[in-house]
Every structure is written in structure tokens, then in C-alpha cells.
Amino acid sequence: MGVQIYLLDRRTVTLLVGADSQQIGTLRRSWKVTEIDDHRAAEIEAAKATIAGQGAPLAVMVADVAEIPLAIEPNRPVVAHLVIGWDADRSSVTDFGWDYLPVLGYAVRGTASAEYALHEERAGVLHPVTTGRAVELGILDGAGKFQRRGQPSITECRSVRPYISSYAQADCTLSDGQIVELLTSVEPGTLPDSTWYVGKRPADAARYPAGEGGGGEGAG
């Protein structure tokens, strides 16, 4: 199948989370990582330009659909869209674990409106996310306002070793508990110290030294 790239689209949708109404972004499927050419690379750069100076939405909805039943009607699947948290400097993502971005739930469109409501999947069915549940999950803050939840940070890095030419591989733990192996682009003959990774997002650790190239895109 290959790893698919999704680009941030200009279209936004309204997502209801408990009593909060939030405009979130949408993601459109583009190409596989192995299909990138000069023209498609230019489209990726154009997607980056859409967030320049204004930042990206707090969360995004994937245009692709899944069919999952609601808890109140378990024998009748409905159209649902995955919702993921989003970085302020991000304009694209891959579907390889969604680049470690948090999955917030599924958006289900109302029968009588253009608005979507956030649902949580439990035991194969969808439950509406109430305000209290959203606060518990960290989607809303204590005042009931939508929060930005992007890539988790690296809390521990146990080892760093050469991988292939111009890359290092780091064995790390993220702030959400995930244990991951991150690839970092390096200059020949250089290798980051394990402490260099701590406190960074995976996107920030894509290149060593940090600050060379665009942060927020790709997780390694």
C-alpha cells in the first residue's frame, strides 16, 4: 500500500465538542511518499504557505470516511471521519501512525445541519463526547475551550546509533508513553547525543543540528 501523504486543505468544518463549537481544518489525500516529484513537492510547499503568518487549525478532520455504528443504533453504521490533533506549524501528515499526532475521535455529521459532532469509539461503536469527557481526555481545558494537542515531546532517549548513510536512529519515549524509533538526518561523521532529543517533538528531531529545514513536517 505504501505511506500516504495528506495535505491541509483550505476548507474548514464546524466541530461540536460538548458545548464548545470549534472550526477545525480538513485533510485531503495526496500521494504516496514514493510518488513525490518536483510538481508534487511544489504543491506541498504551497500547502505550507497557507499557514504562514496565521498558524494552523487546532485539529483536523480526515476527508476519508469510515463506517462505524453509533452506540444508540449499533446495527446501523454511519459515516465518520477521523479527527486528529494538529501542530501550529504543520501543513501535512502521513498515515504512518499519523506522525504520532493524537487521535481525538471521530466526527459525525448531524442529520439536520452541516456541523459535525465529536464521538469516541468504544467497543466498536461511537459515543458522543460530552464536555466532561472532553476535559478528561484533554481535548477541552477546564473552562471548556478547545486546546491544541500536537505531536508529543520526547521525554527519554535511551540510545542513538548510526543507521544508514547520513541518518541516525534513536530509541526514544514520547510524553504520551509511546516507545518509538526516530530517524534523524545527520552530517557524515556526526551523531547526536541522546540528551539532544529530550524536550523536542519528533518533527524537531528530524535533522541534526536542529533548525536546519522545516519543523513540524514529518516525524521520522
Protein Blocks (a to p, Z undefined) as FASTA:
>chain_A
ZZadddddfbdcdddehjbccdddddddfbdfklpcfklmmmmmmmmmmmgonapafbdc
dfbdcddddfklmmbccdddddddddfkbcbdcfehnnopacfbdcdddfkbcbdcdddd
eehiacdddfklmmmnomacfkopacdddddddfbdfbdcdfbehiacdddddfkopacd
ddddddehiacdfklmgopafklmmpccehiacehiajZZ
